[in-house]
Amino acid sequence: MIDYKKLQNGSDIRGVAIAVPGGKPVDLTEESAKSIGAAFALFAAERLGKPVNEIRIAIGRDSRLSGEALTEWLIGGITLTGASAFDGGMASTPAMFMCCVNELRFDAGIMVTASHLPMERNGMKFFLGIPAGAEEAIGGLEKADITAILARAAEGAFIPAEKPGAAAKTDVMTPYIEGLKRNIMTGLGEGEGAKPFAGMHIVVDAGNGAGGFFANRLLDPLGADITGSRFLEPDGNFPNHQPNPENAAAMQSICEAVETSGAQLGIIFDTDVDRAGAVLPAENGAIPLDRNRLIALMTAILVREYGPITVVTDSITSTGLAAFIESLGCRHHRFKRGYRNVINEAKRLMAEGENAIFAMETSGHGALSENYFLDDGAYVIVKILIEFVRAARRGETLNSLIESLAEPAESCEVRMAVNTEAFADYTAEVLEKVKAHFENREGFTIVKPNYEGVRVGADEQHGDGWFLIRRSLHDPLMPTNLESNSKGGVKKLASALLEAIGGFELLDKAGLAAISEK
């Protein structure tokens, strides 16, 4: 029996699609995928206010080996209800939302992906288009929506429609790519047929995911030299490195591509292209534009266009980034981890009248109000490319936009496992203890406002920085981030935290202890 509840991962579905030695049992089976497809079709009809036999759903997939089979099974479930299903083939997650609002006007989209997870995993992301009588699309589903869909899928026993829905193929990527091109041409004031990247050397590392199109179908036709690009061919075995801008080997790969090819800019995507990173050449190698640097660069670009804005980020961004954002006359609103969290918080602030047009998580998920608040890695890179060309025309480089960003002397993350099934209550006790321990302790400050976990600042004597200990969104873990402005500061911070949580025997503190002993 499949436990459908365990397939939920926040606002996505994630599971095991391929059996591997020593791995978990397969739960994304033909049965579960068909049930999820049928449940989503019925859910979409209800939310959009349309008869189910009028619902048109597009399905795309990344390069994972299980993608084709899952797509076929989803189509089987969708058409069983009377809705029509369209196989979009290899696609990106942002394209599966855009096909609901561009000229294709699908009622809904499903992206078959598990982002950067291992090759045996897979999953689904869901989008809804424009409801009957409305003007705006619903967009990506929320956690509660996924819970409802999985509950209906678990019930099963779907009654087949008198007339099954149609099954056909479609092209979701061409309209999406053409939309990106239009944004570039409009942003640079170029006419039809222009090649704004002529004479520019730009390389892409797609990690054998779905992002190779960006080099072959966008940069190259617009005149860029893409020589030296890496791993553009889709391969669900991911033989070279994880397609993940947060992965050290992946960032090293794109840095090497820039260094060895002499490129002026490097671009890297995750498997389904909703996250991105970049690399700039420097005298001593290459500078990764990821995490705090990417947020800083995007802020510097956007402030030129919009003036002062509010930038919503996740909770682990650096003190230097906060100072940089404020130096541009903008407000930094540090919120919770989770890309849906930062996006929804930006939407909330916008509804209250604040100019929170930009939200980005340090993982590389970035969203702008001008693009439906869709976390679209390719769109983020398009904004960077436009400024890249503008800077070149001014005789400048992108590096100059973030040269005042202060970097921490030391930073690291420790993920402490919680060895109890009652981890929710246990981790709550840990956080209460940490808060009480540092509340009135000399040299330390409980940082406020703070929206998750406990954030503690330390003076120069006690670590010259901060740490944030929090509960994982989905797993029995307590991720802890530590940052210091001084060499040796992280060791002091780790030691102080260890003292506070020393009595919690079910918390694996080995990683934290190792840092404190360095």
TORBA-655166 format. One record per residue (C-alpha): residue in one letter; x, z negated, y; residue number from 1. Coordinates in Angstrom, 1 decimal, decimal comma. Each point is the difference from the previous one (the first is absolute). Example, Ala and Ser with C-alpha at 12.3 -4.5 7.8 and 13.67 -1.06 7.14 Angstrom:
NODE   rest        x        z        y    nr
NODE      A     12,3     -7,8     -4,5     1
NODE      S      1,4      0,7      3,4     2
end
This chain:
NODE   rest        x        z        y    nr
NODE      M      0,0      0,0      0,0     1
NODE      I      1,3      0,9      3,5     2
NODE      D     -0,1     -2,7      2,6     3
NODE      Y     -1,1      2,1      3,0     4
NODE      K      0,6     -2,8      2,4     5
NODE      K      3,7      0,1     -0,8     6
NODE      L      0,2      3,6      1,2     7
NODE      Q     -0,6     -1,0      3,6     8
NODE      N      3,0     -0,2      2,3     9
NODE      G     -1,4     -0,9      3,3    10
NODE      S     -1,7      3,2      1,4    11
NODE      D      1,4      2,1     -2,8    12
NODE      I     -0,2      0,3     -3,8    13
NODE      R      3,2     -0,3     -2,0    14
NODE      G      0,6     -0,1     -3,7    15
NODE      V      2,1      1,1     -3,0    16
NODE      A     -0,5      3,7     -0,9    17
NODE      I      2,8      0,6     -2,5    18
NODE      A      1,1     -2,2     -2,8    19
NODE      V      3,7     -1,0      0,1    20
NODE      P      2,1     -2,2     -2,3    21
NODE      G     -0,5     -3,6      0,9    22
NODE      G     -2,5      0,9      2,7    23
NODE      K     -3,5     -1,1      0,7    24
NODE      P     -3,0      1,5     -1,8    25
NODE      V     -1,5      3,2      1,5    26
NODE      D     -3,1     -0,7      2,0    27
NODE      L     -0,4      3,2      1,9    28
NODE      T     -1,6      1,7     -3,0    29
NODE      E     -2,4      2,9     -0,2    30
NODE      E     -2,8     -2,5     -0,3    31
NODE      S      1,0     -2,0      3,1    32
NODE      A      0,8      3,0      2,1    33
NODE      K     -3,3      1,7     -0,7    34
NODE      S     -1,9     -3,2      0,7    35
NODE      I      1,9     -0,4      3,3    36
NODE      G     -0,8      3,6      0,9    37
NODE      A     -3,7     -0,4     -0,7    38
NODE      A     -0,1     -3,4      1,8    39
NODE      F      1,7      1,5      3,1    40
NODE      A     -2,3      3,0      0,2    41
NODE      L     -3,1     -2,3      0,0    42
NODE      F      1,7     -2,3      2,5    43
NODE      A      0,8      2,9      2,3    44
NODE      A     -3,5      1,3     -0,1    45
NODE      E     -1,4     -3,4      1,0    46
NODE      R      2,5     -0,6      2,8    47
NODE      L     -0,3      3,6      1,4    48
NODE      G     -3,8      0,0     -0,2    49
NODE      K     -0,2      3,2     -2,1    50
NODE      P     -1,4      1,0     -3,4    51
NODE      V      2,7     -0,3     -2,6    52
NODE      N     -0,5      3,7     -1,0    53
NODE      E      1,1      0,9      3,6    54
NODE      I      3,2     -2,0     -0,1    55
NODE      R      3,3      2,0     -0,1    56
NODE      I      3,1     -1,9     -1,0    57
NODE      A      3,6      1,3      0,1    58
NODE      I      2,7     -1,4     -2,2    59
NODE      G      3,7      0,3      0,6    60
NODE      R      3,0     -1,5     -1,8    61
NODE      D      3,7     -0,7      0,4    62
NODE      S      2,7      1,0     -2,4    63
NODE      R     -0,7     -2,7     -2,7    64
NODE      L     -0,1      1,3     -3,5    65
NODE      S     -3,5     -1,5     -0,6    66
NODE      G     -1,5      1,5      3,1    67
NODE      E     -1,5      3,1     -1,5    68
NODE      A     -1,8     -1,9     -2,8    69
NODE      L     -1,3     -2,6      2,4    70
NODE      T     -1,3      2,8      2,3    71
NODE      E     -1,8      1,7     -2,9    72
NODE      W     -1,6     -3,3     -1,1    73
NODE      L     -1,1     -0,9      3,5    74
NODE      I     -1,6      3,5      0,3    75
NODE      G     -1,8     -0,7     -3,3    76
NODE      G     -1,5     -3,2      1,4    77
NODE      I     -0,9      1,4      3,4    78
NODE      T     -1,7      3,1     -1,3    79
NODE      L     -2,0     -2,2     -2,5    80
NODE      T     -1,9     -1,5      2,9    81
NODE      G     -0,8      3,4      1,4    82
NODE      A      2,6     -0,1      2,8    83
NODE      S      2,5      2,9      0,3    84
NODE      A      3,7     -0,5     -0,5    85
NODE      F      2,9      2,1      1,3    86
NODE      D      3,5     -0,1     -1,4    87
NODE      G      2,4      0,1      3,0    88
NODE      G      3,1      0,0     -2,2    89
NODE      M      3,3     -1,4      1,4    90
NODE      A     -0,8     -1,7      3,3    91
NODE      S      0,8     -2,9      2,3    92
NODE      T     -2,2     -3,0      0,6    93
NODE      P     -0,5      0,8      3,7    94
NODE      A     -1,1      3,5     -0,9    95
NODE      M     -2,7     -1,5     -2,2    96
NODE      F     -1,5     -1,8      3,1    97
NODE      M      0,5      3,0      2,3    98
NODE      C     -2,0      2,3     -2,4    99
NODE      C     -3,0     -2,2      0,9   100
NODE      V      0,3      0,7      3,7   101
NODE      N      1,7      3,4      0,4   102
NODE      E     -1,6      3,4     -0,7   103
NODE      L     -0,4     -0,8     -3,7   104
NODE      R     -2,5     -2,8      0,8   105
NODE      F      0,0     -1,6     -3,5   106
NODE      D     -2,3     -3,0     -0,2   107
NODE      A      2,7     -2,1     -1,7   108
NODE      G      3,6      0,2     -1,3   109
NODE      I      1,9     -1,7     -2,8   110
NODE      M      3,8     -0,1     -0,1   111
NODE      V      1,4     -0,7     -3,5   112
NODE      T      3,2     -2,0      0,7   113
NODE      A      1,7     -3,3     -0,5   114
NODE      S      2,3      0,5      3,0   115
NODE      H      3,6     -1,1     -0,8   116
NODE      L     -0,8     -1,8     -3,3   117
NODE      P      1,7      0,9     -3,3   118
NODE      M     -0,8      3,3     -1,7   119
NODE      E     -2,4     -1,6     -2,6   120
NODE      R     -2,3     -1,3      2,7   121
NODE      N     -2,6      1,8      1,9   122
NODE      G     -3,1     -0,7      2,1   123
NODE      M     -2,5      1,3      2,5   124
NODE      K     -0,6     -0,2      3,8   125
NODE      F     -3,4      0,9      1,3   126
NODE      F     -1,3      1,5      3,3   127
NODE      L     -3,5      0,7      1,3   128
NODE      G     -0,9      2,6      2,5   129
NODE      I     -2,8      0,1      2,6   130
NODE      P     -3,3     -1,6     -0,8   131
NODE      A     -3,2      1,8      0,6   132
NODE      G     -0,9     -0,3      3,7   133
NODE      A      3,4     -1,4      1,0   134
NODE      E      2,9      1,5      1,9   135
NODE      E      3,0     -1,9     -1,4   136
NODE      A      1,3     -0,2     -3,6   137
NODE      I      0,0     -3,3     -1,8   138
NODE      G      3,6      0,6     -1,2   139
NODE      G      1,9     -2,1     -2,5   140
NODE      L     -2,0     -2,5     -2,1   141
NODE      E      0,4     -3,7      0,4   142
NODE      K      0,7     -2,7     -2,6   143
NODE      A     -3,7     -0,8     -0,4   144
NODE      D     -0,8      3,6     -0,6   145
NODE      I      2,5      0,3     -2,9   146
NODE      T     -1,5     -3,2     -1,5   147
NODE      A     -3,5      1,5      0,1   148
NODE      I      1,2      3,3     -1,5   149
NODE      L      1,9     -1,7     -2,9   150
NODE      A     -3,0     -2,3     -0,7   151
NODE      R     -2,2      3,1     -0,4   152
NODE      A      2,6      1,7     -2,1   153
NODE      A      0,2     -3,0     -2,3   154
NODE      E     -3,8      0,1     -0,5   155
NODE      G      0,3      3,6     -1,3   156
NODE      A     -3,0      1,5     -1,7   157
NODE      F     -0,3      2,7      2,8   158
NODE      I     -3,1      2,2     -0,4   159
NODE      P      1,0      3,6      0,1   160
NODE      A     -1,6      2,1      2,7   161
NODE      E     -2,4      2,7     -1,1   162
NODE      K      2,4      2,6      1,4   163
NODE      P      3,7     -0,9     -0,2   164
NODE      G      2,0      0,5      3,2   165
NODE      A      2,3      2,9      0,5   166
NODE      A      3,7     -0,2     -0,7   167
NODE      A      2,4      2,3      1,9   168
NODE      K      3,4      0,2      1,6   169
NODE      T      0,8     -0,2      3,7   170
NODE      D      3,0      0,1      2,3   171
NODE      V      0,3     -3,2      2,1   172
NODE      M      3,6      0,3      1,0   173
NODE      T     -0,1      3,3      2,0   174
NODE      P     -2,5     -1,3      2,6   175
NODE      Y      1,9     -3,3      0,2   176
NODE      I      3,3      1,7      0,6   177
NODE      E     -1,4      2,4      2,6   178
NODE      G     -1,4     -3,1      1,8   179
NODE      L      3,5     -1,5      0,1   180
NODE      K      1,4      3,3      1,3   181
NODE      R     -2,6      0,1      2,8   182
NODE      N      0,9     -3,5      1,0   183
NODE      I      3,7      1,0      0,3   184
NODE      M     -0,7      3,2      1,9   185
NODE      T     -2,5     -1,7      2,4   186
NODE      G      2,4     -3,0      0,5   187
NODE      L      2,8      2,3      1,0   188
NODE      G     -2,1      2,5      1,9   189
NODE      E      1,0      2,9     -2,3   190
NODE      G     -2,1      3,1     -0,6   191
NODE      E     -0,9      1,6     -3,3   192
NODE      G      2,9      1,3     -2,0   193
NODE      A      2,6     -2,2      1,8   194
NODE      K      2,7     -1,7     -2,0   195
NODE      P      0,6     -3,3      1,8   196
NODE      F      2,6     -1,2     -2,6   197
NODE      A      2,2      3,0      0,2   198
NODE      G      3,7     -1,0      0,1   199
NODE      M     -0,9     -3,5     -1,3   200
NODE      H      1,3     -1,4     -3,3   201
NODE      I     -2,6     -2,3     -1,6   202
NODE      V      0,1     -1,2     -3,6   203
NODE      V     -2,7     -1,6     -2,1   204
NODE      D      0,2     -2,2     -3,1   205
NODE      A     -3,4      0,1     -1,8   206
NODE      G      1,3     -2,1     -3,0   207
NODE      N     -1,8      2,5     -2,4   208
NODE      G     -3,3     -1,2      1,4   209
NODE      A     -2,7      2,1      1,8   210
NODE      G      1,9      0,3      3,3   211
NODE      G      2,1      3,1     -0,6   212
NODE      F     -2,6      2,0      1,9   213
NODE      F      1,3     -1,4      3,3   214
NODE      A      3,3      1,8     -0,3   215
NODE      N     -1,2      3,2     -1,7   216
NODE      R     -3,4      0,5      1,7   217
NODE      L      0,5     -1,5      3,4   218
NODE      L      3,6     -0,4      1,2   219
NODE      D      1,3      3,2     -1,5   220
NODE      P     -2,7      2,3      1,4   221
NODE      L      0,4     -1,6      3,4   222
NODE      G      3,7      0,9      0,1   223
NODE      A      1,8     -3,1     -1,3   224
NODE      D      3,1      0,3     -2,2   225
NODE      I     -0,9     -2,2     -3,0   226
NODE      T      3,2      0,6     -1,9   227
NODE      G      1,0     -3,2     -1,7   228
NODE      S     -3,5     -1,3     -0,7   229
NODE      R     -0,4     -1,9     -3,2   230
NODE      F     -2,4     -0,4     -2,9   231
NODE      L     -2,8      2,2      1,5   232
NODE      E     -1,3      1,0     -3,4   233
NODE      P     -2,7     -2,2     -1,4   234
NODE      D      1,1     -1,9     -3,2   235
NODE      G     -2,1     -2,9     -1,2   236
NODE      N      3,0     -1,5     -1,9   237
NODE      F      1,6     -0,7      3,4   238
NODE      P      3,5      0,7     -1,4   239
NODE      N      2,0     -0,5      3,2   240
NODE      H     -1,4     -3,1      1,8   241
NODE      Q     -3,2     -1,6      0,9   242
NODE      P     -2,0      1,9      2,5   243
NODE      N     -0,1     -2,9      2,4   244
NODE      P      1,4     -0,5      3,5   245
NODE      E      0,4     -3,7     -0,8   246
NODE      N      2,2      0,6     -3,0   247
NODE      A      3,7     -0,4      0,7   248
NODE      A      1,0      2,9     -2,3   249
NODE      A     -2,5      2,3      1,6   250
NODE      M      1,3     -0,8      3,5   251
NODE      Q      3,5      0,4     -1,1   252
NODE      S     -0,9      3,5     -1,4   253
NODE      I     -1,4      1,3      3,3   254
NODE      C      2,9     -1,6      1,9   255
NODE      E      2,4      1,9     -2,3   256
NODE      A     -2,0      3,2      0,5   257
NODE      V      0,4     -0,3      3,8   258
NODE      E      3,7     -0,8     -0,2   259
NODE      T      0,9      2,7     -2,5   260
NODE      S     -2,1      2,8      1,5   261
NODE      G      0,8     -0,9      3,6   262
NODE      A     -3,7     -0,1      0,8   263
NODE      Q     -1,4     -1,2      3,3   264
NODE      L     -2,9     -1,8     -1,6   265
NODE      G     -1,0     -1,3     -3,4   266
NODE      I     -3,5     -0,6     -1,3   267
NODE      I     -1,1     -1,9     -3,1   268
NODE      F     -3,5     -0,5     -1,4   269
NODE      D     -1,6     -2,2     -2,7   270
NODE      T     -1,7      1,6     -3,0   271
NODE      D     -3,3      0,8      1,7   272
NODE      V      1,2      0,4      3,6   273
NODE      D     -1,9     -2,7      1,7   274
NODE      R      3,3     -1,8      0,8   275
NODE      A      3,2      1,5      1,5   276
NODE      G      3,4     -0,9      1,3   277
NODE      A      2,7      1,9      1,8   278
NODE      V      3,8      0,1      0,6   279
NODE      L      2,1      0,9      3,0   280
NODE      P      3,6      1,0     -0,1   281
NODE      A      2,5     -2,4      1,5   282
NODE      E      3,8     -0,2      0,5   283
NODE      N      0,5     -2,2     -3,1   284
NODE      G     -2,5      1,7     -2,3   285
NODE      A     -3,8     -0,1      0,5   286
NODE      I     -2,5     -2,4      1,4   287
NODE      P     -3,1     -0,6     -2,0   288
NODE      L     -3,2      0,0      2,0   289
NODE      D     -2,1     -2,3     -2,1   290
NODE      R     -1,7     -3,4      0,4   291
NODE      N      0,6     -1,4      3,5   292
NODE      R      1,9      3,1      1,2   293
NODE      L     -2,8      2,4     -0,9   294
NODE      I     -2,6     -2,2      1,8   295
NODE      A      2,3     -0,2      3,0   296
NODE      L      0,5      3,8      0,1   297
NODE      M     -3,7      0,7     -0,3   298
NODE      T     -0,8     -2,5      2,8   299
NODE      A      2,6      1,6      2,3   300
NODE      I     -1,6      3,4     -0,7   301
NODE      L     -3,6     -1,1      0,5   302
NODE      V      0,6     -2,0      3,2   303
NODE      R      1,2      3,3      1,6   304
NODE      E     -3,4      1,5     -0,8   305
NODE      Y     -2,4     -3,0      0,3   306
NODE      G      1,8     -2,5      2,3   307
NODE      P     -0,1     -3,6     -1,1   308
NODE      I     -1,6     -0,5     -3,4   309
NODE      T     -0,6     -2,8     -2,5   310
NODE      V      2,0      0,5     -3,2   311
NODE      V     -1,4     -1,6     -3,1   312
NODE      T      2,5     -0,8     -2,7   313
NODE      D      0,2     -2,0     -3,2   314
NODE      S      1,3     -3,6      0,0   315
NODE      I      3,6      0,7     -0,9   316
NODE      T      1,2      2,0      2,9   317
NODE      S      3,1     -1,2      1,8   318
NODE      T      0,5     -2,0      3,2   319
NODE      G      2,0      2,9      1,4   320
NODE      L     -2,9      2,3     -0,5   321
NODE      A     -2,4     -2,3      1,8   322
NODE      A      2,4     -0,1      3,0   323
NODE      F      0,5      3,8     -0,1   324
NODE      I     -3,8      0,6      0,1   325
NODE      E     -0,4     -2,4      2,8   326
NODE      S      2,9      1,6      1,9   327
NODE      L     -2,1      3,2      0,1   328
NODE      G     -2,9     -1,8      1,6   329
NODE      C     -2,0     -0,1     -3,2   330
NODE      R     -1,5     -2,9     -2,0   331
NODE      H      1,2     -0,8     -3,5   332
NODE      H     -2,8     -1,3     -2,2   333
NODE      R      1,5     -1,3     -3,3   334
NODE      F     -2,7     -0,2     -2,6   335
NODE      K     -0,2     -0,1     -3,9   336
NODE      R      1,7      2,0     -2,7   337
NODE      G     -2,0      2,8     -1,5   338
NODE      Y     -0,5      3,4      1,6   339
NODE      R     -3,8     -0,4      0,1   340
NODE      N      0,4     -3,3      1,8   341
NODE      V      2,1      1,4      2,8   342
NODE      I     -2,2      3,1      0,4   343
NODE      N     -3,2     -2,1      0,0   344
NODE      E      1,5     -2,4      2,5   345
NODE      A      0,9      2,8      2,4   346
NODE      K     -3,6      1,4     -0,3   347
NODE      R     -1,4     -3,5      0,8   348
NODE      L      2,2     -0,3      3,1   349
NODE      M     -1,0      3,5      1,1   350
NODE      A     -3,6     -1,0     -0,4   351
NODE      E      0,7     -2,9      2,3   352
NODE      G      1,4      2,3      2,7   353
NODE      E      3,7     -0,4     -0,8   354
NODE      N      2,2      3,1     -0,1   355
NODE      A      1,1     -0,6     -3,6   356
NODE      I      0,5      3,6     -0,8   357
NODE      F      2,8     -0,5     -2,5   358
NODE      A      0,3     -2,1     -3,2   359
NODE      M      3,0      0,0     -2,4   360
NODE      E      1,1     -2,0     -2,9   361
NODE      T      3,8     -0,4     -0,7   362
NODE      S     -0,6      1,8     -3,3   363
NODE      G     -0,5      3,3      1,9   364
NODE      H     -3,8      0,1      0,2   365
NODE      G     -0,7      1,1      3,6   366
NODE      A     -3,3      0,9      1,5   367
NODE      L     -1,2      1,2      3,5   368
NODE      S     -3,4      0,0      1,6   369
NODE      E      0,5      3,7      0,9   370
NODE      N      0,2      0,8     -3,7   371
NODE      Y     -3,0     -2,0     -1,3   372
NODE      F      2,2     -3,0     -0,6   373
NODE      L      1,1      1,7     -3,2   374
NODE      D      3,2     -1,2     -1,5   375
NODE      D      1,7      3,4     -0,1   376
NODE      G      3,7      0,2     -0,5   377
NODE      A      0,2      3,7      0,8   378
NODE      Y     -2,0     -0,6      3,3   379
NODE      V      2,5     -2,8      1,0   380
NODE      I      2,9      2,4     -0,6   381
NODE      V     -1,8      2,8      2,0   382
NODE      K     -0,1     -2,4      3,0   383
NODE      I      3,7     -0,7     -0,5   384
NODE      L      0,8      3,8     -0,4   385
NODE      I     -1,8      0,8      3,3   386
NODE      E      2,1     -2,6      1,8   387
NODE      F      3,1      1,2     -1,9   388
NODE      V     -0,4      3,5      1,5   389
NODE      R     -0,9     -1,4      3,5   390
NODE      A      3,1     -2,2     -0,1   391
NODE      A      2,2      3,0     -1,0   392
NODE      R     -1,4      2,0      2,9   393
NODE      R      1,0     -2,9      2,3   394
NODE      G      3,5     -0,1     -1,5   395
NODE      E     -0,7     -3,3     -1,6   396
NODE      T     -0,5     -1,4     -3,6   397
NODE      L     -2,6     -2,3     -1,5   398
NODE      N      2,7     -2,7     -0,4   399
NODE      S     -0,1     -0,6      3,8   400
NODE      L     -3,7     -1,1     -0,3   401
NODE      I      0,8     -3,1     -2,1   402
NODE      E      3,6     -0,8      1,1   403
NODE      S     -1,2     -3,2      1,6   404
NODE      L     -1,6     -1,3     -3,3   405
NODE      A      1,7     -3,2     -1,0   406
NODE      E      0,7     -0,2     -3,8   407
NODE      P      0,1     -3,3     -1,8   408
NODE      A      3,5     -1,1     -1,2   409
NODE      E     -1,5     -0,8     -3,4   410
NODE      S     -3,4      0,4     -1,7   411
NODE      C     -1,3      0,0     -3,6   412
NODE      E     -3,1     -0,5     -2,1   413
NODE      V     -0,4     -2,2     -3,0   414
NODE      R     -3,1      0,3     -2,3   415
NODE      M     -0,5     -3,4     -1,7   416
NODE      A     -2,2      0,2     -3,2   417
NODE      V     -2,7     -2,6     -0,4   418
NODE      N     -0,2     -1,0     -3,7   419
NODE      T     -3,6     -1,1     -0,3   420
NODE      E     -3,3      1,8     -0,3   421
NODE      A     -1,4     -2,3      2,7   422
NODE      F      2,4      1,6      2,5   423
NODE      A     -2,5      0,2      2,8   424
NODE      D     -0,4     -3,8      0,3   425
NODE      Y      3,7     -0,6     -0,8   426
NODE      T      1,3      2,3      2,7   427
NODE      A     -2,5     -1,5      2,5   428
NODE      E      1,7     -3,4     -0,8   429
NODE      V      3,4      1,5      0,6   430
NODE      L     -1,0      1,4      3,4   431
NODE      E     -1,5     -3,4      1,1   432
NODE      K      3,2     -1,7     -1,1   433
NODE      V      2,2      2,4      2,0   434
NODE      K     -2,1     -0,3      3,1   435
NODE      A      0,0     -3,8     -0,2   436
NODE      H      3,8     -0,1     -0,7   437
NODE      F      0,9      2,0      3,1   438
NODE      E     -2,8     -1,0      2,4   439
NODE      N      2,0     -2,7      1,9   440
NODE      R      3,5      0,7     -1,3   441
NODE      E      2,7      0,2      2,6   442
NODE      G      1,4      3,5      0,3   443
NODE      F     -3,0      1,7     -1,5   444
NODE      T     -3,3      1,4      1,3   445
NODE      I     -3,2      1,1     -1,7   446
NODE      V     -0,5      3,5      1,5   447
NODE      K     -3,4      0,7      1,4   448
NODE      P     -2,1      2,1      0,0   449
NODE      N      0,6      0,9     -3,6   450
NODE      Y     -2,6      1,6     -2,3   451
NODE      E      1,4     -0,6     -3,5   452
NODE      G      2,2     -2,5     -1,7   453
NODE      V      2,2     -2,3      2,1   454
NODE      R      2,6      1,4      2,5   455
NODE      V      2,7     -2,4      1,1   456
NODE      G      2,5      0,6      2,8   457
NODE      A      3,4     -1,7      0,0   458
NODE      D      2,5     -0,7      2,8   459
NODE      E      3,6      1,2      0,0   460
NODE      Q      1,2     -3,2     -1,8   461
NODE      H     -2,6      0,4     -2,8   462
NODE      G      0,1      3,7     -0,7   463
NODE      D     -0,5      1,9      3,3   464
NODE      G     -3,0      1,9     -1,2   465
NODE      W     -3,2     -0,4     -2,1   466
NODE      F     -1,5      0,1     -3,5   467
NODE      L     -3,5      0,9     -1,1   468
NODE      I     -1,3     -1,2     -3,3   469
NODE      R     -3,3      1,4     -1,2   470
NODE      R     -2,2      0,8     -2,9   471
NODE      S      0,0      3,4     -1,6   472
NODE      L     -3,1      2,1      0,6   473
NODE      H     -0,5      0,7     -3,7   474
NODE      D      2,6     -1,7     -2,2   475
NODE      P      1,1     -3,6     -0,9   476
NODE      L      2,9      0,2      2,4   477
NODE      M      1,1     -1,6      3,2   478
NODE      P      2,0      2,6      2,0   479
NODE      T      2,3     -1,6      2,6   480
NODE      N      1,8      1,8      2,8   481
NODE      L      3,0     -1,4      1,8   482
NODE      E      1,6      1,3      3,1   483
NODE      S      2,9     -1,4      2,1   484
NODE      N      1,8      1,1      3,1   485
NODE      S      3,2     -1,6     -1,2   486
NODE      K      2,3      0,5     -3,0   487
NODE      G     -0,7     -2,7     -2,5   488
NODE      G     -3,4     -0,8      1,5   489
NODE      V     -2,0      1,3     -2,9   490
NODE      K      1,8     -2,5     -2,3   491
NODE      K     -1,0     -2,9      2,3   492
NODE      L     -3,6      1,2      0,1   493
NODE      A     -0,1      0,3     -3,8   494
NODE      S      1,4     -3,5     -0,4   495
NODE      A     -2,5     -1,5      2,4   496
NODE      L     -2,9      1,7     -1,9   497
NODE      L      1,3     -1,1     -3,3   498
NODE      E      0,0     -3,6      1,2   499
NODE      A     -3,7      0,4      0,9   500
NODE      I     -1,2      1,5     -3,3   501
NODE      G      2,4     -1,8     -2,4   502
NODE      G     -2,8     -1,9     -1,8   503
NODE      F     -1,9      3,1     -1,0   504
NODE      E      1,3      0,5     -3,6   505
NODE      L     -2,4      3,0     -0,7   506
NODE      L      1,5      2,0      2,8   507
NODE      D      3,1      2,1     -1,0   508
NODE      K      2,5     -0,9      2,7   509
NODE      A      3,0      1,6     -1,6   510
NODE      G      0,3      2,9      2,4   511
NODE      L     -0,3     -2,3      3,0   512
NODE      A      2,5     -2,4     -1,4   513
NODE      A      2,5      2,8     -0,5   514
NODE      I     -0,3      0,9      3,7   515
NODE      S      0,5     -3,7      1,0   516
NODE      E      3,2     -0,1     -2,1   517
NODE      K      1,7      3,1      1,3   518
end
